[in-house]
């Protein structure tokens, strides 16, 4: 069963399942971001709302992975860390799908007209997807900033 957490805070993060599965982070970038990762160095992600599809199959499952993504102060490990670290952007919502598949989630979301955020971003180990980062077609940044 999928769980959508509309607002990220300490209480809602405790509701995340500790099982393996997939998730979609809703990330608000409130300013343009110049990527630093050597593969994407110099590319600019325009401000807006992004969807990042990921998977969590290790210890702690979805709960551990999503909690890590929500931390601002962390050592970069995954591509998405550039969007969620050091004040660049913030995770505003998350959809978790225990037992789910990140590629199926991405395909569904892209099929709804969302644009690829950056080719191969977050999908370097995936043979099916052009990217696991999508830019939401209708910008939610103003809504999330206003609490709406």
N, CA, C and O atoms as a MOPAC input file, in Angstrom:
PM7 MOZYME 1SCF
protein

 N      0.83400 1    -1.17500 1     0.00000 1
 C      0.00000 1     0.00000 1     0.00000 1
 C      0.88600 1     1.24800 1     0.00000 1
 O      1.79700 1     1.35900 1     0.82000 1
 N      0.63000 1     2.16900 1    -0.89600 1
 C      1.37500 1     3.42300 1    -1.00300 1
 C      0.99100 1     4.36300 1     0.12900 1
 O     -0.14400 1     4.36100 1     0.60600 1
 N      1.96900 1     5.17200 1     0.54900 1
 C      1.74000 1     6.17600 1     1.58000 1
 C      2.25200 1     7.50600 1     1.04100 1
 O      3.39400 1     7.59900 1     0.59300 1
 N      1.40100 1     8.54100 1     1.08500 1
 C      1.82800 1     9.87800 1     0.67800 1
 C      1.93100 1    10.73900 1     1.91900 1
 O      0.95200 1    10.91300 1     2.64500 1
 N      3.11000 1    11.27500 1     2.16100 1
 C      3.31900 1    12.18300 1     3.28200 1
 C      3.42600 1    13.58200 1     2.69600 1
 O      4.40600 1    13.92100 1     2.03200 1
 N      2.41100 1    14.38000 1     2.94900 1
 C      2.31000 1    15.69900 1     2.33400 1
 C      3.27000 1    16.70800 1     2.93600 1
 O      3.77100 1    17.58500 1     2.23200 1
 N      3.53400 1    16.59400 1     4.23900 1
 C      4.42000 1    17.54600 1     4.90200 1
 C      5.50900 1    16.78700 1     5.64600 1
 O      5.22300 1    15.89100 1     6.43900 1
 N      6.75600 1    17.15100 1     5.38500 1
 C      7.89500 1    16.48800 1     6.01800 1
 C      8.21700 1    17.18200 1     7.34500 1
 O      8.47400 1    18.38500 1     7.38800 1
 N      8.19800 1    16.40000 1     8.41400 1
 C      8.64900 1    16.86800 1     9.72300 1
 C      9.04800 1    15.63700 1    10.53700 1
 O      8.88100 1    14.50800 1    10.07400 1
 N      9.56900 1    15.84500 1    11.73700 1
 C     10.02800 1    14.71800 1    12.55100 1
 C      8.92800 1    13.68900 1    12.78300 1
 O      9.18000 1    12.48500 1    12.72700 1
 N      7.72400 1    14.15200 1    13.03900 1
 C      6.60900 1    13.23900 1    13.31300 1
 C      6.24000 1    12.41800 1    12.07600 1
 O      6.05600 1    11.20400 1    12.17500 1
 N      6.13000 1    13.06000 1    10.92500 1
 C      5.73100 1    12.31700 1     9.72500 1
 C      6.83900 1    11.37900 1     9.25800 1
 O      6.55000 1    10.31800 1     8.70400 1
 N      8.10200 1    11.74900 1     9.47000 1
 C      9.19500 1    10.85700 1     9.08200 1
 C      9.19800 1     9.57300 1     9.90200 1
 O      9.67400 1     8.54000 1     9.43300 1
 N      8.67400 1     9.62900 1    11.11300 1
 C      8.58500 1     8.41700 1    11.95000 1
 C      7.53400 1     7.44300 1    11.42200 1
 O      7.52000 1     6.28200 1    11.83100 1
 N      6.66100 1     7.88400 1    10.53000 1
 C      5.61000 1     7.02800 1     9.97800 1
 C      6.09000 1     6.19400 1     8.79200 1
 O      5.36700 1     5.32200 1     8.31000 1
 N      7.29800 1     6.45800 1     8.32700 1
 C      7.80200 1     5.75300 1     7.14800 1
 C      8.06500 1     4.27700 1     7.44700 1
 O      8.54000 1     3.94300 1     8.53200 1
 N      7.76000 1     3.39700 1     6.49900 1
 C      7.98800 1     1.96600 1     6.70600 1
 C      9.47900 1     1.61400 1     6.60600 1
 O     10.22600 1     2.21400 1     5.83300 1
 N      9.88300 1     0.63900 1     7.39800 1
 C     11.28600 1     0.19800 1     7.41300 1
 C     11.49400 1    -0.98600 1     6.48300 1
 O     12.37500 1    -1.81700 1     6.70300 1
 N     10.67900 1    -1.05400 1     5.45100 1
 C     10.75200 1    -2.15200 1     4.49400 1
 C     11.38900 1    -1.66700 1     3.18200 1
 O     11.52000 1    -0.46700 1     2.94100 1
 N     11.77000 1    -2.61500 1     2.36400 1
 C     12.33100 1    -2.30200 1     1.04500 1
 C     11.22200 1    -1.78100 1     0.13500 1
 O     10.04800 1    -2.10300 1     0.31800 1
 N     11.61500 1    -0.97100 1    -0.84700 1
 C     10.64300 1    -0.47800 1    -1.80800 1
 C     11.14400 1     0.73400 1    -2.54800 1
 O     12.34900 1     0.96300 1    -2.65200 1
 N     10.21300 1     1.50700 1    -3.06100 1
 C     10.54000 1     2.69000 1    -3.86200 1
 C      9.88000 1     3.91100 1    -3.23900 1
 O      8.97900 1     3.80500 1    -2.40800 1
 N     10.36000 1     5.07600 1    -3.66900 1
 C      9.82300 1     6.33000 1    -3.15000 1
 C      9.96300 1     7.40900 1    -4.20900 1
 O     10.76600 1     7.29900 1    -5.13500 1
 N      9.16300 1     8.45300 1    -4.05200 1
 C      9.26100 1     9.64400 1    -4.89100 1
 C      9.39700 1    10.83600 1    -3.95100 1
 O      8.49700 1    11.11900 1    -3.16000 1
 N     10.52400 1    11.53100 1    -4.04300 1
 C     10.72000 1    12.74800 1    -3.27700 1
 C     10.17400 1    13.91700 1    -4.08300 1
 O     10.43500 1    14.01300 1    -5.28200 1
 N      9.42900 1    14.79800 1    -3.45100 1
 C      9.00600 1    16.05300 1    -4.05800 1
 C      9.95800 1    17.09900 1    -3.49500 1
 O      9.94700 1    17.38300 1    -2.29700 1
 N     10.78600 1    17.67400 1    -4.37700 1
 C     11.84700 1    18.58700 1    -3.96100 1
 C     11.57900 1    19.97900 1    -4.50800 1
 O     11.38200 1    20.15600 1    -5.71000 1
 N     11.57400 1    20.96000 1    -3.62300 1
 C     11.40000 1    22.35700 1    -4.02700 1
 C     12.77200 1    23.00100 1    -4.14800 1
 O     13.51800 1    23.09700 1    -3.17300 1
 N     13.08800 1    23.43700 1    -5.35200 1
 C     14.30800 1    24.21700 1    -5.60600 1
 C     13.84700 1    25.66400 1    -5.75700 1
 O     13.16000 1    26.00100 1    -6.72100 1
 N     14.21900 1    26.51100 1    -4.81400 1
 C     13.71000 1    27.87600 1    -4.82600 1
 C     14.60200 1    28.84600 1    -5.59600 1
 O     14.29200 1    30.03100 1    -5.71400 1
 N     15.70800 1    28.33100 1    -6.11400 1
 C     16.59800 1    29.12200 1    -6.98000 1
 C     17.25600 1    28.16200 1    -7.95900 1
 O     17.33500 1    26.96000 1    -7.70400 1
 N     17.73000 1    28.70100 1    -9.08700 1
 C     18.46900 1    27.86200 1   -10.03200 1
 C     19.65500 1    27.22300 1    -9.32300 1
 O     20.26200 1    27.83600 1    -8.44400 1
 N     19.98500 1    25.99100 1    -9.70200 1
 C     21.08400 1    25.26100 1    -9.07700 1
 C     22.07700 1    24.83000 1   -10.14400 1
 O     21.71300 1    24.13100 1   -11.08900 1
 N     23.33600 1    25.24600 1    -9.99700 1
 C     24.39900 1    24.79200 1   -10.88700 1
 C     24.98600 1    23.52400 1   -10.28200 1
 O     25.52500 1    23.54800 1    -9.17500 1
 N     24.88100 1    22.42800 1   -11.00400 1
 C     25.34300 1    21.13600 1   -10.49500 1
 C     26.86700 1    21.08200 1   -10.45400 1
 O     27.54800 1    21.63300 1   -11.31900 1
 N     27.38500 1    20.40700 1    -9.42900 1
 C     28.82100 1    20.30100 1    -9.21600 1
 C     29.35500 1    18.89500 1    -9.48000 1
 O     30.53900 1    18.73300 1    -9.77400 1
 N     28.49800 1    17.87500 1    -9.37800 1
 C     28.92200 1    16.49200 1    -9.60100 1
 C     29.64700 1    16.40500 1   -10.93400 1
 O     29.18300 1    16.95800 1   -11.93100 1
 N     30.78600 1    15.71000 1   -10.95900 1
 C     31.61800 1    15.74100 1   -12.17500 1
 C     30.87400 1    15.31900 1   -13.43900 1
 O     31.18500 1    15.81400 1   -14.52300 1
 N     29.91300 1    14.43000 1   -13.32800 1
 C     29.16500 1    14.00900 1   -14.51800 1
 C     28.26900 1    15.13200 1   -15.05600 1
 O     28.03300 1    15.22200 1   -16.26100 1
 N     27.78200 1    15.97200 1   -14.16400 1
 C     26.83300 1    17.01400 1   -14.55600 1
 C     27.37600 1    18.42000 1   -14.32600 1
 O     26.62600 1    19.39200 1   -14.41600 1
 N     28.65500 1    18.54200 1   -14.03300 1
 C     29.26100 1    19.83100 1   -13.65000 1
 C     28.91100 1    20.93900 1   -14.63700 1
 O     29.08000 1    20.80300 1   -15.84800 1
 N     28.41500 1    22.04400 1   -14.07300 1
 C     28.09300 1    23.21100 1   -14.87200 1
 C     26.67100 1    23.24100 1   -15.40600 1
 O     26.19800 1    24.29900 1   -15.82000 1
 N     25.97300 1    22.10500 1   -15.40700 1
 C     24.58600 1    22.09900 1   -15.87500 1
 C     23.71600 1    22.78700 1   -14.82900 1
 O     23.96300 1    22.68400 1   -13.62700 1
 N     22.70400 1    23.48300 1   -15.30500 1
 C     21.84600 1    24.25100 1   -14.40500 1
 C     20.45000 1    23.62900 1   -14.37400 1
 O     19.82300 1    23.39200 1   -15.40600 1
 N     19.99100 1    23.37500 1   -13.14700 1
 C     18.60200 1    22.97500 1   -12.95700 1
 C     17.83500 1    24.24600 1   -12.59600 1
 O     18.13600 1    24.87700 1   -11.58300 1
 N     16.85200 1    24.63000 1   -13.40700 1
 C     16.08400 1    25.83500 1   -13.09200 1
 C     15.25000 1    25.63300 1   -11.83300 1
 O     14.84200 1    24.51500 1   -11.51800 1
 N     15.00400 1    26.71700 1   -11.12600 1
 C     14.16900 1    26.61800 1    -9.92500 1
 C     12.83000 1    26.00500 1   -10.30600 1
 O     12.37400 1    26.12400 1   -11.44300 1
 N     12.21900 1    25.35300 1    -9.34200 1
 C     10.94200 1    24.70200 1    -9.58300 1
 C     10.78500 1    23.50100 1    -8.68200 1
 O     11.52200 1    23.33800 1    -7.70900 1
 N      9.83300 1    22.67300 1    -9.00500 1
 C      9.54100 1    21.48200 1    -8.21600 1
 C      9.95600 1    20.25800 1    -9.00900 1
 O      9.59200 1    20.09700 1   -10.17400 1
 N     10.72800 1    19.39400 1    -8.35300 1
 C     11.27400 1    18.20300 1    -8.98000 1
 C     10.76900 1    16.95500 1    -8.27900 1
 O     10.46600 1    16.96800 1    -7.08600 1
 N     10.68500 1    15.88300 1    -9.04300 1
 C     10.31700 1    14.57200 1    -8.52400 1
 C     11.52000 1    13.66200 1    -8.72400 1
 O     12.01400 1    13.51000 1    -9.84100 1
 N     11.97900 1    13.06700 1    -7.65300 1
 C     13.10700 1    12.13300 1    -7.73900 1
 C     12.61200 1    10.75700 1    -7.32600 1
 O     12.10500 1    10.57600 1    -6.21900 1
 N     12.76200 1     9.78800 1    -8.22100 1
 C     12.33500 1     8.42000 1    -7.95600 1
 C     13.54100 1     7.60100 1    -7.53100 1
 O     14.54900 1     7.55300 1    -8.23600 1
 N     13.43500 1     6.96300 1    -6.38300 1
 C     14.54000 1     6.17400 1    -5.86600 1
 C     14.05000 1     4.87500 1    -5.26800 1
 O     12.85000 1     4.62000 1    -5.17500 1
 N     15.01700 1     4.05400 1    -4.86100 1
 C     14.69200 1     2.78600 1    -4.22300 1
 C     15.51500 1     2.64400 1    -2.95400 1
 O     16.56600 1     3.26500 1    -2.79800 1
 N     15.02000 1     1.82300 1    -2.06300 1
 C     15.69500 1     1.57100 1    -0.79600 1
 C     15.54700 1     0.08800 1    -0.47800 1
 O     14.46100 1    -0.38400 1    -0.14000 1
 N     16.63600 1    -0.62300 1    -0.59000 1
 C     16.58700 1    -2.06000 1    -0.34300 1
 C     17.54000 1    -2.49000 1     0.77100 1
 O     17.62100 1    -3.67500 1     1.09400 1
 N     18.25400 1    -1.54200 1     1.35400 1
 C     19.23100 1    -1.85400 1     2.38500 1
 C     18.64900 1    -1.80600 1     3.78500 1
 O     17.43200 1    -1.75100 1     3.96200 1
 N     19.52400 1    -1.82800 1     4.77500 1
 C     19.08600 1    -1.78500 1     6.17700 1
 C     18.25800 1    -0.53700 1     6.47100 1
 O     18.62300 1     0.56700 1     6.06600 1
 N     17.16300 1    -0.71300 1     7.16300 1
 C     16.28600 1     0.41200 1     7.49300 1
 C     15.29200 1     0.74200 1     6.41000 1
 O     14.35900 1     1.51200 1     6.64000 1
 N     15.47400 1     0.16800 1     5.21600 1
 C     14.53200 1     0.32500 1     4.11900 1
 C     14.22600 1     1.76700 1     3.74100 1
 O     15.08800 1     2.64400 1     3.80000 1
 N     12.98900 1     1.98400 1     3.35600 1
 C     12.52800 1     3.29200 1     2.89000 1
 C     12.71600 1     4.35100 1     3.97300 1
 O     13.12700 1     5.47300 1     3.67600 1
 N     12.42000 1     4.00600 1     5.22000 1
 C     12.50500 1     4.98200 1     6.31100 1
 C     13.91100 1     5.57100 1     6.40600 1
 O     14.06900 1     6.79000 1     6.47000 1
 N     14.91900 1     4.72300 1     6.41600 1
 C     16.29800 1     5.20100 1     6.55500 1
 C     16.72000 1     6.04800 1     5.36400 1
 O     17.36300 1     7.08500 1     5.53300 1
 N     16.36300 1     5.61200 1     4.16200 1
 C     16.78200 1     6.33300 1     2.96400 1
 C     16.12700 1     7.70900 1     2.87700 1
 O     16.80500 1     8.70400 1     2.62000 1
 N     14.83100 1     7.76800 1     3.08700 1
 C     14.12000 1     9.04500 1     2.98400 1
 C     14.57300 1    10.00100 1     4.08600 1
 O     14.75100 1    11.19300 1     3.83200 1
 N     14.76200 1     9.49500 1     5.30600 1
 C     15.25900 1    10.36000 1     6.38700 1
 C     16.59500 1    10.97100 1     5.99600 1
 O     16.82900 1    12.15500 1     6.24200 1
 N     17.46900 1    10.18300 1     5.39300 1
 C     18.76700 1    10.69300 1     4.96200 1
 C     18.59200 1    11.79400 1     3.92600 1
 O     19.23200 1    12.84100 1     4.01300 1
 N     17.72600 1    11.55800 1     2.94500 1
 C     17.50000 1    12.56500 1     1.90500 1
 C     16.96200 1    13.87300 1     2.49000 1
 O     17.22400 1    14.94600 1     1.94700 1
 N     16.22500 1    13.79200 1     3.57700 1
 C     15.63300 1    14.99000 1     4.17900 1
 C     16.63300 1    15.78900 1     5.00800 1
 O     16.36600 1    16.94800 1     5.32600 1
 N     17.76700 1    15.21100 1     5.36400 1
 C     18.79600 1    15.93500 1     6.11000 1
 C     19.46800 1    16.94800 1     5.19800 1
 O     19.75800 1    16.64200 1     4.04100 1
 N     19.71500 1    18.13000 1     5.69300 1
 C     20.41400 1    19.15000 1     4.91400 1
 C     21.93500 1    18.95200 1     4.97800 1
 O     22.64000 1    19.18100 1     3.99500 1
 N     22.42000 1    18.53300 1     6.12100 1
 C     23.86000 1    18.40700 1     6.34600 1
 C     24.26700 1    16.93800 1     6.22800 1
 O     24.10800 1    16.16000 1     7.16900 1
 N     24.79100 1    16.57300 1     5.06300 1
 C     25.21100 1    15.18800 1     4.83500 1
 C     26.32100 1    15.16100 1     3.80400 1
 O     26.45000 1    16.08000 1     2.99400 1
 N     27.11100 1    14.12200 1     3.83300 1
 C     28.15200 1    13.94400 1     2.82800 1
 C     27.47700 1    13.44400 1     1.54000 1
 O     26.76900 1    12.43700 1     1.57300 1
 N     27.68300 1    14.12600 1     0.42200 1
 C     27.04700 1    13.69600 1    -0.83200 1
 C     27.44600 1    12.26800 1    -1.22200 1
 O     28.62000 1    11.90000 1    -1.18500 1
 N     26.45700 1    11.49400 1    -1.58800 1
 C     26.68100 1    10.12000 1    -2.03800 1
 C     25.95100 1     9.86500 1    -3.35700 1
 O     26.54000 1     9.35700 1    -4.31100 1
 N     24.66500 1    10.22100 1    -3.40300 1
 C     23.85900 1    10.03400 1    -4.60600 1
 C     23.70900 1    11.36000 1    -5.34300 1
 O     23.90000 1    12.42700 1    -4.76000 1
 N     23.36700 1    11.28800 1    -6.61900 1
 C     23.16800 1    12.50500 1    -7.41200 1
 C     22.19100 1    13.45600 1    -6.73500 1
 O     22.43000 1    14.66300 1    -6.69200 1
 N     21.09800 1    12.92700 1    -6.20800 1
 C     20.05000 1    13.76500 1    -5.62600 1
 C     20.54400 1    14.54600 1    -4.41000 1
 O     19.91800 1    15.52900 1    -4.01500 1
 N     21.65100 1    14.12600 1    -3.81600 1
 C     22.18000 1    14.85800 1    -2.65800 1
 C     22.50700 1    16.30700 1    -3.00000 1
 O     22.46300 1    17.17000 1    -2.12400 1
 N     22.83100 1    16.58500 1    -4.24500 1
 C     23.10000 1    17.98000 1    -4.63400 1
 C     21.85500 1    18.84800 1    -4.48700 1
 O     21.96200 1    20.04000 1    -4.19900 1
 N     20.68800 1    18.26600 1    -4.68100 1
 C     19.44100 1    19.01700 1    -4.58300 1
 C     18.95000 1    19.13900 1    -3.14400 1
 O     18.17900 1    20.04300 1    -2.82300 1
 N     19.39600 1    18.22900 1    -2.27900 1
 C     18.83100 1    18.17000 1    -0.93000 1
 C     19.84500 1    18.51000 1     0.16100 1
 O     19.57000 1    18.28000 1     1.33900 1
 N     20.99800 1    19.04700 1    -0.19800 1
 C     22.04500 1    19.37200 1     0.78200 1
 C     22.31600 1    20.86600 1     0.82700 1
 O     22.10800 1    21.58700 1    -0.14800 1
 N     22.78000 1    21.30600 1     1.97300 1
 C     23.32600 1    22.65700 1     2.14400 1
 C     22.40200 1    23.77400 1     1.66300 1
 O     22.87200 1    24.78500 1     1.14200 1
 N     21.10000 1    23.59800 1     1.83300 1
 C     20.15900 1    24.65900 1     1.50600 1
 C     19.82000 1    24.80700 1     0.03600 1
 O     19.10500 1    25.74000 1    -0.33100 1
 N     20.31000 1    23.91300 1    -0.82300 1
 C     20.01000 1    24.01800 1    -2.25500 1
 C     18.51500 1    23.86900 1    -2.50900 1
 O     17.92500 1    24.66400 1    -3.24000 1
 N     17.92200 1    22.88300 1    -1.92600 1
 C     16.50000 1    22.61400 1    -2.06500 1
 C     16.05000 1    21.84600 1    -0.84600 1
 O     16.85200 1    21.53900 1     0.03600 1
 N     14.77900 1    21.53700 1    -0.79500 1
 C     14.30000 1    20.77800 1     0.35600 1
 C     13.22200 1    19.79700 1    -0.07600 1
 O     12.45200 1    20.05900 1    -1.00000 1
 N     13.18400 1    18.67200 1     0.60800 1
 C     12.14400 1    17.68100 1     0.37400 1
 C     10.89100 1    18.18900 1     1.07100 1
 O     10.89300 1    18.40000 1     2.28400 1
 N      9.81800 1    18.38500 1     0.30800 1
 C      8.58200 1    18.92200 1     0.88300 1
 C      7.51700 1    17.84500 1     1.08100 1
 O      6.64000 1    17.98600 1     1.93400 1
 N      7.59000 1    16.77200 1     0.29600 1
 C      6.62600 1    15.66800 1     0.39300 1
 C      7.31100 1    14.39900 1    -0.10600 1
 O      8.35700 1    14.44600 1    -0.75400 1
 N      6.69500 1    13.27300 1     0.21300 1
 C      7.23700 1    12.00700 1    -0.28200 1
 C      6.09800 1    10.99600 1    -0.46300 1
 O      5.15700 1    10.92800 1     0.32800 1
 N      6.22600 1    10.23200 1    -1.51800 1
 C      5.34400 1     9.08800 1    -1.76100 1
 C      6.19300 1     7.85100 1    -1.56700 1
 O      7.24600 1     7.72300 1    -2.19200 1
 N      5.75600 1     6.93400 1    -0.71200 1
 C      6.50600 1     5.70600 1    -0.50400 1
 C      5.66000 1     4.51700 1    -0.94500 1
 O      4.45300 1     4.46600 1    -0.70800 1
 N      6.32600 1     3.56400 1    -1.59100 1
 C      5.64100 1     2.39200 1    -2.11300 1
 C      6.42000 1     1.15200 1    -1.67200 1
 O      7.34100 1     0.72300 1    -2.36700 1
 N      6.05700 1     0.56900 1    -0.51900 1
 C      6.73300 1    -0.65300 1    -0.08700 1
 C      6.63100 1    -1.72600 1    -1.17200 1
 O      5.55100 1    -1.99300 1    -1.69900 1
 N      7.77200 1    -2.33200 1    -1.49500 1
 C      7.80400 1    -3.34400 1    -2.54700 1
 C      7.73100 1    -2.77000 1    -3.95200 1
 O      7.71500 1    -3.52500 1    -4.92400 1
 N      7.68500 1    -1.45100 1    -4.07800 1
 C      7.53100 1    -0.79900 1    -5.38000 1
 C      8.81800 1    -0.74700 1    -6.18200 1
 O      9.88800 1    -1.11100 1    -5.69300 1
 N      8.70000 1    -0.29100 1    -7.40800 1
 C      9.81800 1    -0.20200 1    -8.34500 1
 C      9.99100 1     1.24400 1    -8.80300 1
 O      9.05600 1     1.84000 1    -9.33900 1
 N     11.18300 1     1.81300 1    -8.59600 1
 C     11.43300 1     3.21400 1    -8.92900 1
 C     11.24100 1     3.50300 1   -10.41800 1
 O     10.77800 1     4.58400 1   -10.78300 1
 N     11.58800 1     2.56300 1   -11.26400 1
 C     11.45200 1     2.78000 1   -12.71300 1
 C      9.98400 1     2.84300 1   -13.13600 1
 O      9.61900 1     3.63400 1   -14.00600 1
 N      9.14800 1     2.01400 1   -12.52500 1
 C      7.71800 1     2.06500 1   -12.82500 1
 C      7.11400 1     3.38600 1   -12.35100 1
 O      6.28000 1     3.97400 1   -13.03900 1
 N      7.53800 1     3.84900 1   -11.17600 1
 C      7.06200 1     5.14300 1   -10.68400 1
 C      7.46400 1     6.26700 1   -11.63700 1
 O      6.64100 1     7.11600 1   -11.98000 1
 N      8.71900 1     6.27400 1   -12.06300 1
 C      9.20700 1     7.30200 1   -12.97700 1
 C      8.43000 1     7.27700 1   -14.28500 1
 O      8.04500 1     8.32200 1   -14.80900 1
 N      8.20600 1     6.08900 1   -14.80300 1
 C      7.47200 1     5.96100 1   -16.06600 1
 C      6.05400 1     6.52400 1   -15.93100 1
 O      5.57600 1     7.22500 1   -16.82300 1
 N      5.39500 1     6.22100 1   -14.83600 1
 C      4.04500 1     6.73600 1   -14.60100 1
 C      4.05200 1     8.25800 1   -14.50000 1
 O      3.21000 1     8.92900 1   -15.09800 1
 N      4.99700 1     8.79500 1   -13.74900 1
 C      5.06400 1    10.25000 1   -13.56300 1
 C      5.43800 1    10.97800 1   -14.84600 1
 O      4.89900 1    12.04800 1   -15.12800 1
 N      6.35400 1    10.41300 1   -15.62800 1
 C      6.72100 1    11.05600 1   -16.88600 1
 C      5.55900 1    10.96300 1   -17.86500 1
 O      5.36100 1    11.86600 1   -18.67700 1
 N      4.80000 1     9.89500 1   -17.79700 1
 C      3.63700 1     9.72400 1   -18.66200 1
 C      2.55900 1    10.76600 1   -18.40600 1
 O      1.66700 1    10.94700 1   -19.23600 1
 N      2.62600 1    11.45300 1   -17.27100 1
 C      1.66300 1    12.50600 1   -16.94800 1
 C      2.14000 1    13.86900 1   -17.43100 1
 O      1.57800 1    14.89900 1   -17.06000 1
 N      3.18600 1    13.86900 1   -18.26700 1
 C      3.62900 1    15.10800 1   -18.89300 1
 C      4.76100 1    15.82300 1   -18.18600 1
 O      5.13800 1    16.92000 1   -18.60000 1
 N      5.31800 1    15.24200 1   -17.13200 1
 C      6.44400 1    15.86500 1   -16.44300 1
 C      7.70800 1    15.70400 1   -17.28200 1
 O      7.88200 1    14.68600 1   -17.95100 1
 N      8.58300 1    16.69400 1   -17.25000 1
 C      9.77800 1    16.71000 1   -18.07900 1
 C     10.95800 1    16.03500 1   -17.38800 1
 O     11.05600 1    16.04500 1   -16.16100 1
 N     11.84600 1    15.45300 1   -18.17900 1
 C     13.08100 1    14.91900 1   -17.63500 1
 C     13.88800 1    16.09700 1   -17.10800 1
 O     14.13000 1    17.06000 1   -17.83500 1
 N     14.30900 1    16.02500 1   -15.83800 1
 C     15.05700 1    17.12000 1   -15.22100 1
 C     16.46000 1    17.24300 1   -15.76300 1
 O     16.90900 1    18.34900 1   -16.06600 1
 N     17.15100 1    16.15100 1   -15.89100 1
 C     18.52100 1    16.10800 1   -16.44000 1
 C     18.76000 1    14.66300 1   -16.85600 1
 O     18.54600 1    13.74400 1   -16.06400 1
 N     19.20100 1    14.45700 1   -18.09200 1
 C     19.42400 1    13.10100 1   -18.58900 1
 C     20.38100 1    12.34400 1   -17.69200 1
 O     21.42200 1    12.86300 1   -17.28900 1
 N     20.01400 1    11.10800 1   -17.38300 1
 C     20.80600 1    10.14800 1   -16.60700 1
 C     20.99200 1    10.53000 1   -15.14900 1
 O     21.75000 1     9.86800 1   -14.44100 1
 N     20.32600 1    11.57400 1   -14.67700 1
 C     20.43500 1    11.98500 1   -13.28000 1
 C     19.76000 1    10.93700 1   -12.40000 1
 O     18.56800 1    10.67000 1   -12.55300 1
 N     20.51300 1    10.35100 1   -11.49000 1
 C     19.97300 1     9.36900 1   -10.56800 1
 C     19.70100 1     8.02000 1   -11.18400 1
 O     19.14300 1     7.14300 1   -10.52500 1
 N     20.08600 1     7.83200 1   -12.44200 1
 C     19.79600 1     6.56000 1   -13.11000 1
 C     21.03500 1     5.96000 1   -13.76300 1
 O     20.92500 1     5.21700 1   -14.73900 1
 N     22.21100 1     6.27700 1   -13.23200 1
 C     23.44100 1     5.78000 1   -13.85300 1
 C     23.55100 1     4.26100 1   -13.78000 1
 O     24.27000 1     3.65900 1   -14.57800 1
 N     22.84900 1     3.63200 1   -12.83700 1
 C     22.88800 1     2.17300 1   -12.73600 1
 C     21.63600 1     1.52700 1   -13.33000 1
 O     21.39000 1     0.34100 1   -13.11000 1
 N     20.85100 1     2.28900 1   -14.07400 1
 C     19.59100 1     1.80900 1   -14.63600 1
 C     19.70400 1     1.71900 1   -16.15700 1
 O     20.14700 1     2.66200 1   -16.81200 1
 N     19.31000 1     0.60300 1   -16.69600 1
 C     19.37600 1     0.40800 1   -18.14700 1
 C     18.06000 1     0.78100 1   -18.84500 1
 O     18.00500 1     0.81700 1   -20.07400 1
 N     16.99800 1     1.05900 1   -18.07000 1
 C     15.68400 1     1.33000 1   -18.65400 1
 C     15.32800 1     2.80600 1   -18.75300 1
 O     14.56500 1     3.20600 1   -19.63200 1
 N     15.88000 1     3.62000 1   -17.85200 1
 C     15.40000 1     4.99100 1   -17.71900 1
 C     16.41500 1     6.02500 1   -18.19000 1
 O     17.62100 1     5.84900 1   -18.01400 1
 N     15.92600 1     7.08900 1   -18.78200 1
 C     16.79300 1     8.18400 1   -19.20700 1
 C     17.15600 1     9.08500 1   -18.03200 1
 O     18.14200 1     9.81900 1   -18.09400 1
 N     16.36700 1     9.03300 1   -16.96500 1
 C     16.61700 1     9.83800 1   -15.77200 1
 C     15.65800 1     9.39200 1   -14.68200 1
 O     14.57500 1     8.88600 1   -14.97700 1
 N     16.04300 1     9.57500 1   -13.43200 1
 C     15.12400 1     9.34100 1   -12.32200 1
 C     14.70800 1    10.66600 1   -11.69200 1
 O     14.07800 1    10.69400 1   -10.63400 1
 N     15.07000 1    11.76300 1   -12.35600 1
 C     14.69000 1    13.09900 1   -11.90800 1
 C     13.77300 1    13.71900 1   -12.95300 1
 O     14.11000 1    13.78400 1   -14.13500 1
 N     12.61000 1    14.17100 1   -12.50000 1
 C     11.64900 1    14.82100 1   -13.37800 1
 C     11.33400 1    16.20200 1   -12.83300 1
 O     11.33200 1    16.42100 1   -11.62100 1
 N     11.06800 1    17.12700 1   -13.74100 1
 C     10.62600 1    18.46400 1   -13.33900 1
 C      9.11500 1    18.48400 1   -13.47500 1
 O      8.56600 1    18.21800 1   -14.54500 1
 N      8.46000 1    18.80000 1   -12.38300 1
 C      7.00600 1    18.82600 1   -12.36700 1
 C      6.50000 1    19.82800 1   -13.39600 1
 O      6.99300 1    20.95400 1   -13.46300 1
 N      5.51700 1    19.42400 1   -14.20000 1
 C      5.03500 1    20.30200 1   -15.27000 1
 C      4.34700 1    21.54700 1   -14.73000 1
 O      4.43700 1    22.61200 1   -15.34100 1
 N      3.66200 1    21.43600 1   -13.59700 1
 C      3.07500 1    22.62800 1   -12.97400 1
 C      3.85100 1    22.89600 1   -11.70200 1
 O      3.93900 1    22.03700 1   -10.82500 1
 N      4.40500 1    24.07000 1   -11.60700 1
 C      5.31500 1    24.40200 1   -10.52100 1
 C      4.57700 1    24.54500 1    -9.19700 1
 O      3.64400 1    25.33900 1    -9.07700 1
 N      5.00900 1    23.76300 1    -8.19900 1
 C      4.40700 1    23.81900 1    -6.86800 1
 C      5.21700 1    24.67000 1    -5.90300 1
 O      4.81900 1    24.82200 1    -4.74800 1
 N      6.34500 1    25.23200 1    -6.34100 1
 C      7.21800 1    25.95900 1    -5.44000 1
 C      6.46800 1    27.07000 1    -4.71500 1
 O      6.63900 1    27.23800 1    -3.50800 1
 N      5.65200 1    27.81900 1    -5.41500 1
 C      4.91800 1    28.91700 1    -4.77000 1
 C      3.90200 1    28.36600 1    -3.76700 1
 O      3.73500 1    28.91800 1    -2.68000 1
 N      3.22700 1    27.28000 1    -4.13600 1
 C      2.26000 1    26.68800 1    -3.21000 1
 C      2.95000 1    26.23300 1    -1.92700 1
 O      2.47100 1    26.52600 1    -0.83200 1
 N      4.07700 1    25.51600 1    -2.05200 1
 C      4.74300 1    25.00400 1    -0.85500 1
 C      5.32800 1    26.12700 1    -0.04000 1
 O      5.35100 1    26.03800 1     1.18700 1
 N      5.80200 1    27.18100 1    -0.67200 1
 C      6.36900 1    28.32200 1     0.04900 1
 C      5.27700 1    29.07600 1     0.81800 1
 O      5.52700 1    29.63800 1     1.88500 1
 N      4.06700 1    29.07700 1     0.25700 1
 C      2.96400 1    29.77900 1     0.89100 1
 C      2.16800 1    28.88500 1     1.83500 1
 O      1.21200 1    29.32300 1     2.47500 1
 N      2.58900 1    27.60900 1     1.90900 1
 C      1.86900 1    26.67900 1     2.77000 1
 C      0.59100 1    26.15300 1     2.17000 1
 O     -0.23300 1    25.57400 1     2.87700 1
 N      0.40600 1    26.34500 1     0.86400 1
 C     -0.84800 1    25.94300 1     0.22400 1
 C     -0.69500 1    24.73400 1    -0.49000 1
 O     -1.65200 1    24.24600 1    -1.09100 1

